[in-house]
Amino acid sequence: MTAMATQSKIPMASESEYYEVRPIPGKGYGCFALKAMKRGTRILAEEPLLVVPIAEYLQSDIQQAFDKLSPEQKDIYFSLHSGHGQDPKLWPSRIHPTVEGKERQRIKEQHDARTGKQPSLISIFQTNCMEWNKGAAVFPNAARFNHCCNPNACFTWNSALGKETIHIMNDVEKDEEITLSYCDMIHDKTLRLWELKHYGFTCDCRACTGDEDDETTFAYHSALRRFRLQELERETRFLRGPKLYEGAVQPDFVRQLLQLAALHQEEGDYTARLASVFLDLALVCEVSGDLKMAEVAAGKAVQVKKDCQGADFPDYKKYVEVLERVKVKLGQQEV
């Protein structure tokens, strides 16, 4: 993904009615809105340029995929930002002796790529790749979007379409930069700094540069929200999914889910994670007989899911089915 591009000219990018790539003084390039857009607007659906079907990739895996590209596609690949040129002193100098075989080779190859003096297949791949089924892929247009720890857009691999999609998740104004989060939105600043270090840049968003000890700053409140979100994730994770009905009998479970939903929204995190929280809340309320609350929660789950991934996403129907079932039960109850 593009963090701080170094090309001397505007990178190659497909024309879009939603955004365009523009230079950012001192930072490279970014994607800027051509018009005001509301939450739920799909601004990109892109097929992969290069796919490595396994998550623990080696140089040879990328080379094999790269060799299949046309000359034009290879040019596009090498037009993407590379996280090379990093100071070796900022990274561990040794690999633990217990690490052997392919894992040792993988660590060495990726270290050499990020500290090397020139862009390479690996340095470009590890800077731009996104999750793809059980592996990773490079999507050249999606890779043009810069990072922000509180982004206004989100991305996901839609296996039904065979494309990477990007949706607006917080309303944007014309000429506003459209950003994605390269890391988990509930991670604290220290962990985010480490994760983003792999891309070769330090984030300068308001959640990172603000004083977390100053109660008047966004960074302070964002840090509190993320800390509480992590706490709630730990407290509820074993009572969700297959064990959701066990959670339903816990006295504080609904309150915890409501707090999770509220904090995600306050942080601007309208991703599939929020949709999942609302769905679990709907199911728990359905079990407990609070069908009106279940209907409200299921409706929100469907809306968030549609807004961040689209009605064509593989499991979207599951959300709709829960909402329809609750509505039927509520109608029967009210007769």
TORKOL-4160 file (C-alpha; in steps of 0.2 Angstrom, whole numbers, padded with zeros to 4 digits, m for minus):
335
<pt num="1" X="0000" Y="0000" Z="0000"/>
<pt num="2" X="0006" Y="0018" Z="m0003"/>
<pt num="3" X="0012" Y="0026" Z="0012"/>
<pt num="4" X="0025" Y="0039" Z="0006"/>
<pt num="5" X="0027" Y="0036" Z="m0012"/>
<pt num="6" X="0044" Y="0041" Z="m0020"/>
<pt num="7" X="0039" Y="0042" Z="m0039"/>
<pt num="8" X="0044" Y="0057" Z="m0048"/>
<pt num="9" X="0027" Y="0057" Z="m0057"/>
<pt num="10" X="0009" Y="0053" Z="m0053"/>
<pt num="11" X="0008" Y="0034" Z="m0051"/>
<pt num="12" X="m0002" Y="0024" Z="m0064"/>
<pt num="13" X="m0020" Y="0022" Z="m0059"/>
<pt num="14" X="m0037" Y="0018" Z="m0067"/>
<pt num="15" X="m0049" Y="0033" Z="m0070"/>
<pt num="16" X="m0063" Y="0033" Z="m0057"/>
<pt num="17" X="m0079" Y="0044" Z="m0054"/>
<pt num="18" X="m0076" Y="0044" Z="m0036"/>
<pt num="19" X="m0057" Y="0049" Z="m0033"/>
<pt num="20" X="m0041" Y="0053" Z="m0041"/>
<pt num="21" X="m0023" Y="0051" Z="m0036"/>
<pt num="22" X="m0015" Y="0068" Z="m0032"/>
<pt num="23" X="0003" Y="0073" Z="m0025"/>
<pt num="24" X="0004" Y="0077" Z="m0007"/>
<pt num="25" X="0018" Y="0090" Z="m0003"/>
<pt num="26" X="0032" Y="0081" Z="0007"/>
<pt num="27" X="0022" Y="0064" Z="0007"/>
<pt num="28" X="0021" Y="0057" Z="m0010"/>
<pt num="29" X="0003" Y="0054" Z="m0016"/>
<pt num="30" X="m0014" Y="0050" Z="m0010"/>
<pt num="31" X="m0032" Y="0047" Z="m0016"/>
<pt num="32" X="m0044" Y="0062" Z="m0015"/>
<pt num="33" X="m0063" Y="0062" Z="m0017"/>
<pt num="34" X="m0070" Y="0070" Z="m0033"/>
<pt num="35" X="m0086" Y="0073" Z="m0024"/>
<pt num="36" X="m0095" Y="0071" Z="m0007"/>
<pt num="37" X="m0099" Y="0053" Z="m0003"/>
<pt num="38" X="m0109" Y="0045" Z="0010"/>
<pt num="39" X="m0106" Y="0029" Z="0021"/>
<pt num="40" X="m0109" Y="0014" Z="0010"/>
<pt num="41" X="m0102" Y="0020" Z="m0006"/>
<pt num="42" X="m0092" Y="0007" Z="m0015"/>
<pt num="43" X="m0078" Y="0017" Z="m0024"/>
<pt num="44" X="m0068" Y="0002" Z="m0030"/>
<pt num="45" X="m0070" Y="m0016" Z="m0035"/>
<pt num="46" X="m0053" Y="m0023" Z="m0042"/>
<pt num="47" X="m0046" Y="m0039" Z="m0048"/>
<pt num="48" X="m0029" Y="m0044" Z="m0041"/>
<pt num="49" X="m0014" Y="m0041" Z="m0052"/>
<pt num="50" X="m0003" Y="m0054" Z="m0043"/>
<pt num="51" X="m0008" Y="m0068" Z="m0031"/>
<pt num="52" X="0002" Y="m0078" Z="m0019"/>
<pt num="53" X="m0010" Y="m0091" Z="m0012"/>
<pt num="54" X="m0001" Y="m0095" Z="0004"/>
<pt num="55" X="0001" Y="m0083" Z="0018"/>
<pt num="56" X="0019" Y="m0088" Z="0023"/>
<pt num="57" X="0027" Y="m0083" Z="0006"/>
<pt num="58" X="0045" Y="m0084" Z="0000"/>
<pt num="59" X="0054" Y="m0075" Z="m0013"/>
<pt num="60" X="0052" Y="m0090" Z="m0025"/>
<pt num="61" X="0033" Y="m0089" Z="m0022"/>
<pt num="62" X="0032" Y="m0071" Z="m0027"/>
<pt num="63" X="0044" Y="m0074" Z="m0042"/>
<pt num="64" X="0033" Y="m0088" Z="m0048"/>
<pt num="65" X="0017" Y="m0077" Z="m0048"/>
<pt num="66" X="0027" Y="m0062" Z="m0056"/>
<pt num="67" X="0034" Y="m0072" Z="m0070"/>
<pt num="68" X="0016" Y="m0075" Z="m0076"/>
<pt num="69" X="0013" Y="m0056" Z="m0078"/>
<pt num="70" X="0013" Y="m0047" Z="m0095"/>
<pt num="71" X="0027" Y="m0034" Z="m0098"/>
<pt num="72" X="0013" Y="m0020" Z="m0095"/>
<pt num="73" X="0008" Y="m0029" Z="m0079"/>
<pt num="74" X="0026" Y="m0030" Z="m0073"/>
<pt num="75" X="0028" Y="m0011" Z="m0076"/>
<pt num="76" X="0012" Y="m0008" Z="m0065"/>
<pt num="77" X="0019" Y="m0019" Z="m0051"/>
<pt num="78" X="0036" Y="m0010" Z="m0051"/>
<pt num="79" X="0026" Y="0007" Z="m0051"/>
<pt num="80" X="0020" Y="0003" Z="m0033"/>
<pt num="81" X="0028" Y="0010" Z="m0017"/>
<pt num="82" X="0042" Y="0000" Z="m0009"/>
<pt num="83" X="0046" Y="0000" Z="0009"/>
<pt num="84" X="0065" Y="m0003" Z="0006"/>
<pt num="85" X="0079" Y="0007" Z="0012"/>
<pt num="86" X="0075" Y="0006" Z="0030"/>
<pt num="87" X="0089" Y="0007" Z="0043"/>
<pt num="88" X="0095" Y="m0010" Z="0048"/>
<pt num="89" X="0098" Y="m0004" Z="0066"/>
<pt num="90" X="0080" Y="m0002" Z="0068"/>
<pt num="91" X="0077" Y="m0021" Z="0066"/>
<pt num="92" X="0083" Y="m0036" Z="0075"/>
<pt num="93" X="0101" Y="m0041" Z="0069"/>
<pt num="94" X="0099" Y="m0060" Z="0073"/>
<pt num="95" X="0087" Y="m0074" Z="0070"/>
<pt num="96" X="0084" Y="m0085" Z="0086"/>
<pt num="97" X="0093" Y="m0101" Z="0083"/>
<pt num="98" X="0077" Y="m0111" Z="0086"/>
<pt num="99" X="0070" Y="m0104" Z="0070"/>
<pt num="100" X="0074" Y="m0115" Z="0056"/>
<pt num="101" X="0070" Y="m0120" Z="0038"/>
<pt num="102" X="0058" Y="m0110" Z="0028"/>
<pt num="103" X="0053" Y="m0099" Z="0042"/>
<pt num="104" X="0071" Y="m0094" Z="0044"/>
<pt num="105" X="0073" Y="m0091" Z="0026"/>
<pt num="106" X="0057" Y="m0081" Z="0025"/>
<pt num="107" X="0062" Y="m0069" Z="0039"/>
<pt num="108" X="0079" Y="m0066" Z="0031"/>
<pt num="109" X="0072" Y="m0063" Z="0014"/>
<pt num="110" X="0060" Y="m0050" Z="0020"/>
<pt num="111" X="0073" Y="m0042" Z="0031"/>
<pt num="112" X="0085" Y="m0040" Z="0017"/>
<pt num="113" X="0071" Y="m0033" Z="0006"/>
<pt num="114" X="0066" Y="m0020" Z="0018"/>
<pt num="115" X="0084" Y="m0014" Z="0022"/>
<pt num="116" X="0090" Y="m0016" Z="0004"/>
<pt num="117" X="0094" Y="m0001" Z="m0007"/>
<pt num="118" X="0083" Y="m0005" Z="m0021"/>
<pt num="119" X="0065" Y="m0010" Z="m0024"/>
<pt num="120" X="0062" Y="m0028" Z="m0025"/>
<pt num="121" X="0048" Y="m0041" Z="m0028"/>
<pt num="122" X="0047" Y="m0044" Z="m0010"/>
<pt num="123" X="0049" Y="m0026" Z="m0004"/>
<pt num="124" X="0035" Y="m0021" Z="m0015"/>
<pt num="125" X="0024" Y="m0036" Z="m0011"/>
<pt num="126" X="0025" Y="m0034" Z="0008"/>
<pt num="127" X="0022" Y="m0015" Z="0007"/>
<pt num="128" X="0006" Y="m0017" Z="m0005"/>
<pt num="129" X="m0001" Y="m0035" Z="m0002"/>
<pt num="130" X="m0019" Y="m0037" Z="0005"/>
<pt num="131" X="m0027" Y="m0053" Z="0012"/>
<pt num="132" X="m0034" Y="m0064" Z="m0001"/>
<pt num="133" X="m0042" Y="m0081" Z="0004"/>
<pt num="134" X="m0028" Y="m0090" Z="0013"/>
<pt num="135" X="m0015" Y="m0080" Z="0005"/>
<pt num="136" X="m0011" Y="m0062" Z="m0001"/>
<pt num="137" X="m0013" Y="m0052" Z="m0017"/>
<pt num="138" X="m0008" Y="m0035" Z="m0024"/>
<pt num="139" X="m0022" Y="m0024" Z="m0031"/>
<pt num="140" X="m0013" Y="m0009" Z="m0039"/>
<pt num="141" X="m0027" Y="0003" Z="m0037"/>
<pt num="142" X="m0032" Y="m0002" Z="m0019"/>
<pt num="143" X="m0013" Y="0000" Z="m0015"/>
<pt num="144" X="m0014" Y="0019" Z="m0019"/>
<pt num="145" X="m0024" Y="0023" Z="m0003"/>
<pt num="146" X="m0014" Y="0030" Z="0011"/>
<pt num="147" X="m0015" Y="0024" Z="0029"/>
<pt num="148" X="m0024" Y="0033" Z="0044"/>
<pt num="149" X="m0027" Y="0025" Z="0061"/>
<pt num="150" X="m0045" Y="0033" Z="0060"/>
<pt num="151" X="m0049" Y="0031" Z="0041"/>
<pt num="152" X="m0064" Y="0035" Z="0032"/>
<pt num="153" X="m0064" Y="0020" Z="0021"/>
<pt num="154" X="m0062" Y="0001" Z="0023"/>
<pt num="155" X="m0057" Y="m0013" Z="0011"/>
<pt num="156" X="m0061" Y="m0032" Z="0010"/>
<pt num="157" X="m0059" Y="m0047" Z="m0002"/>
<pt num="158" X="m0076" Y="m0051" Z="m0009"/>
<pt num="159" X="m0074" Y="m0069" Z="m0015"/>
<pt num="160" X="m0091" Y="m0069" Z="m0023"/>
<pt num="161" X="m0085" Y="m0056" Z="m0035"/>
<pt num="162" X="m0067" Y="m0061" Z="m0035"/>
<pt num="163" X="m0062" Y="m0043" Z="m0032"/>
<pt num="164" X="m0055" Y="m0032" Z="m0018"/>
<pt num="165" X="m0068" Y="m0019" Z="m0013"/>
<pt num="166" X="m0066" Y="m0002" Z="m0005"/>
<pt num="167" X="m0081" Y="0006" Z="0003"/>
<pt num="168" X="m0083" Y="0023" Z="0011"/>
<pt num="169" X="m0087" Y="0020" Z="0030"/>
<pt num="170" X="m0087" Y="0038" Z="0036"/>
<pt num="171" X="m0094" Y="0052" Z="0025"/>
<pt num="172" X="m0081" Y="0062" Z="0015"/>
<pt num="173" X="m0082" Y="0079" Z="0007"/>
<pt num="174" X="m0075" Y="0084" Z="m0010"/>
<pt num="175" X="m0056" Y="0085" Z="m0011"/>
<pt num="176" X="m0054" Y="0076" Z="0006"/>
<pt num="177" X="m0041" Y="0062" Z="0006"/>
<pt num="178" X="m0048" Y="0044" Z="0007"/>
<pt num="179" X="m0039" Y="0033" Z="0019"/>
<pt num="180" X="m0038" Y="0015" Z="0025"/>
<pt num="181" X="m0031" Y="0008" Z="0040"/>
<pt num="182" X="m0017" Y="m0004" Z="0037"/>
<pt num="183" X="m0018" Y="m0011" Z="0055"/>
<pt num="184" X="m0032" Y="m0016" Z="0067"/>
<pt num="185" X="m0042" Y="m0001" Z="0073"/>
<pt num="186" X="m0042" Y="m0007" Z="0091"/>
<pt num="187" X="m0024" Y="m0008" Z="0093"/>
<pt num="188" X="m0015" Y="0004" Z="0104"/>
<pt num="189" X="m0002" Y="0016" Z="0098"/>
<pt num="190" X="0013" Y="0006" Z="0103"/>
<pt num="191" X="0007" Y="m0009" Z="0093"/>
<pt num="192" X="0002" Y="0002" Z="0078"/>
<pt num="193" X="0019" Y="0010" Z="0077"/>
<pt num="194" X="0027" Y="m0008" Z="0076"/>
<pt num="195" X="0015" Y="m0014" Z="0063"/>
<pt num="196" X="0017" Y="0002" Z="0052"/>
<pt num="197" X="0035" Y="0001" Z="0054"/>
<pt num="198" X="0035" Y="m0014" Z="0042"/>
<pt num="199" X="0028" Y="m0002" Z="0029"/>
<pt num="200" X="0043" Y="0010" Z="0031"/>
<pt num="201" X="0034" Y="0025" Z="0038"/>
<pt num="202" X="0028" Y="0033" Z="0055"/>
<pt num="203" X="0010" Y="0038" Z="0055"/>
<pt num="204" X="0006" Y="0056" Z="0058"/>
<pt num="205" X="m0013" Y="0055" Z="0060"/>
<pt num="206" X="m0021" Y="0064" Z="0075"/>
<pt num="207" X="m0022" Y="0048" Z="0085"/>
<pt num="208" X="m0003" Y="0045" Z="0084"/>
<pt num="209" X="0004" Y="0063" Z="0085"/>
<pt num="210" X="m0008" Y="0070" Z="0099"/>
<pt num="211" X="m0003" Y="0069" Z="0117"/>
<pt num="212" X="m0012" Y="0054" Z="0125"/>
<pt num="213" X="m0009" Y="0062" Z="0142"/>
<pt num="214" X="m0019" Y="0077" Z="0138"/>
<pt num="215" X="m0037" Y="0075" Z="0141"/>
<pt num="216" X="m0042" Y="0089" Z="0128"/>
<pt num="217" X="m0034" Y="0079" Z="0113"/>
<pt num="218" X="m0042" Y="0067" Z="0101"/>
<pt num="219" X="m0027" Y="0055" Z="0105"/>
<pt num="220" X="m0032" Y="0054" Z="0123"/>
<pt num="221" X="m0050" Y="0049" Z="0120"/>
<pt num="222" X="m0045" Y="0037" Z="0106"/>
<pt num="223" X="m0032" Y="0028" Z="0117"/>
<pt num="224" X="m0045" Y="0026" Z="0130"/>
<pt num="225" X="m0058" Y="0019" Z="0118"/>
<pt num="226" X="m0045" Y="0007" Z="0111"/>
<pt num="227" X="m0040" Y="0001" Z="0128"/>
<pt num="228" X="m0058" Y="m0002" Z="0133"/>
<pt num="229" X="m0062" Y="m0011" Z="0116"/>
<pt num="230" X="m0047" Y="m0023" Z="0119"/>
<pt num="231" X="m0054" Y="m0026" Z="0137"/>
<pt num="232" X="m0071" Y="m0030" Z="0130"/>
<pt num="233" X="m0064" Y="m0041" Z="0116"/>
<pt num="234" X="m0055" Y="m0052" Z="0129"/>
<pt num="235" X="m0070" Y="m0052" Z="0141"/>
<pt num="236" X="m0083" Y="m0058" Z="0127"/>
<pt num="237" X="m0073" Y="m0068" Z="0114"/>
<pt num="238" X="m0076" Y="m0084" Z="0122"/>
<pt num="239" X="m0095" Y="m0081" Z="0124"/>
<pt num="240" X="m0097" Y="m0076" Z="0105"/>
<pt num="241" X="m0099" Y="m0087" Z="0090"/>
<pt num="242" X="m0103" Y="m0105" Z="0094"/>
<pt num="243" X="m0105" Y="m0101" Z="0112"/>
<pt num="244" X="m0116" Y="m0086" Z="0110"/>
<pt num="245" X="m0130" Y="m0094" Z="0119"/>
<pt num="246" X="m0119" Y="m0097" Z="0134"/>
<pt num="247" X="m0116" Y="m0078" Z="0134"/>
<pt num="248" X="m0135" Y="m0074" Z="0133"/>
<pt num="249" X="m0137" Y="m0080" Z="0151"/>
<pt num="250" X="m0123" Y="m0070" Z="0158"/>
<pt num="251" X="m0130" Y="m0054" Z="0167"/>
<pt num="252" X="m0118" Y="m0042" Z="0159"/>
<pt num="253" X="m0116" Y="m0049" Z="0142"/>
<pt num="254" X="m0129" Y="m0038" Z="0133"/>
<pt num="255" X="m0122" Y="m0022" Z="0141"/>
<pt num="256" X="m0104" Y="m0027" Z="0135"/>
<pt num="257" X="m0110" Y="m0029" Z="0118"/>
<pt num="258" X="m0119" Y="m0013" Z="0118"/>
<pt num="259" X="m0103" Y="m0004" Z="0124"/>
<pt num="260" X="m0093" Y="m0013" Z="0111"/>
<pt num="261" X="m0105" Y="m0006" Z="0098"/>
<pt num="262" X="m0105" Y="0011" Z="0105"/>
<pt num="263" X="m0085" Y="0012" Z="0106"/>
<pt num="264" X="m0083" Y="0006" Z="0088"/>
<pt num="265" X="m0095" Y="0019" Z="0082"/>
<pt num="266" X="m0086" Y="0033" Z="0092"/>
<pt num="267" X="m0070" Y="0028" Z="0085"/>
<pt num="268" X="m0077" Y="0028" Z="0068"/>
<pt num="269" X="m0075" Y="0010" Z="0065"/>
<pt num="270" X="m0090" Y="0005" Z="0054"/>
<pt num="271" X="m0082" Y="m0011" Z="0048"/>
<pt num="272" X="m0088" Y="m0029" Z="0048"/>
<pt num="273" X="m0082" Y="m0030" Z="0066"/>
<pt num="274" X="m0096" Y="m0018" Z="0071"/>
<pt num="275" X="m0109" Y="m0028" Z="0060"/>
<pt num="276" X="m0104" Y="m0044" Z="0069"/>
<pt num="277" X="m0107" Y="m0036" Z="0086"/>
<pt num="278" X="m0124" Y="m0030" Z="0081"/>
<pt num="279" X="m0128" Y="m0047" Z="0074"/>
<pt num="280" X="m0123" Y="m0055" Z="0091"/>
<pt num="281" X="m0133" Y="m0043" Z="0100"/>
<pt num="282" X="m0148" Y="m0047" Z="0090"/>
<pt num="283" X="m0146" Y="m0065" Z="0092"/>
<pt num="284" X="m0144" Y="m0064" Z="0111"/>
<pt num="285" X="m0160" Y="m0052" Z="0112"/>
<pt num="286" X="m0170" Y="m0065" Z="0101"/>
<pt num="287" X="m0165" Y="m0079" Z="0113"/>
<pt num="288" X="m0170" Y="m0069" Z="0129"/>
<pt num="289" X="m0187" Y="m0064" Z="0121"/>
<pt num="290" X="m0183" Y="m0045" Z="0119"/>
<pt num="291" X="m0188" Y="m0045" Z="0100"/>
<pt num="292" X="m0190" Y="m0026" Z="0099"/>
<pt num="293" X="m0172" Y="m0024" Z="0104"/>
<pt num="294" X="m0167" Y="m0039" Z="0093"/>
<pt num="295" X="m0175" Y="m0030" Z="0078"/>
<pt num="296" X="m0166" Y="m0014" Z="0081"/>
<pt num="297" X="m0149" Y="m0023" Z="0083"/>
<pt num="298" X="m0152" Y="m0034" Z="0067"/>
<pt num="299" X="m0157" Y="m0019" Z="0057"/>
<pt num="300" X="m0141" Y="m0010" Z="0062"/>
<pt num="301" X="m0131" Y="m0026" Z="0058"/>
<pt num="302" X="m0138" Y="m0028" Z="0041"/>
<pt num="303" X="m0135" Y="m0009" Z="0037"/>
<pt num="304" X="m0117" Y="m0009" Z="0043"/>
<pt num="305" X="m0113" Y="m0025" Z="0034"/>
<pt num="306" X="m0120" Y="m0018" Z="0018"/>
<pt num="307" X="m0111" Y="m0002" Z="0020"/>
<pt num="308" X="m0094" Y="m0009" Z="0023"/>
<pt num="309" X="m0094" Y="m0025" Z="0012"/>
<pt num="310" X="m0109" Y="m0024" Z="0000"/>
<pt num="311" X="m0125" Y="m0034" Z="m0002"/>
<pt num="312" X="m0116" Y="m0046" Z="m0013"/>
<pt num="313" X="m0104" Y="m0051" Z="0000"/>
<pt num="314" X="m0105" Y="m0070" Z="0003"/>
<pt num="315" X="m0112" Y="m0070" Z="0021"/>
<pt num="316" X="m0123" Y="m0054" Z="0019"/>
<pt num="317" X="m0139" Y="m0065" Z="0017"/>
<pt num="318" X="m0136" Y="m0073" Z="0035"/>
<pt num="319" X="m0138" Y="m0055" Z="0042"/>
<pt num="320" X="m0154" Y="m0052" Z="0032"/>
<pt num="321" X="m0161" Y="m0069" Z="0037"/>
<pt num="322" X="m0159" Y="m0065" Z="0056"/>
<pt num="323" X="m0168" Y="m0048" Z="0053"/>
<pt num="324" X="m0182" Y="m0056" Z="0044"/>
<pt num="325" X="m0184" Y="m0070" Z="0056"/>
<pt num="326" X="m0185" Y="m0058" Z="0071"/>
<pt num="327" X="m0198" Y="m0047" Z="0062"/>
<pt num="328" X="m0209" Y="m0063" Z="0059"/>
<pt num="329" X="m0208" Y="m0067" Z="0077"/>
<pt num="330" X="m0211" Y="m0050" Z="0083"/>
<pt num="331" X="m0226" Y="m0049" Z="0071"/>
<pt num="332" X="m0233" Y="m0065" Z="0079"/>
<pt num="333" X="m0230" Y="m0059" Z="0096"/>
<pt num="334" X="m0240" Y="m0043" Z="0093"/>
<pt num="335" X="m0255" Y="m0051" Z="0085"/>
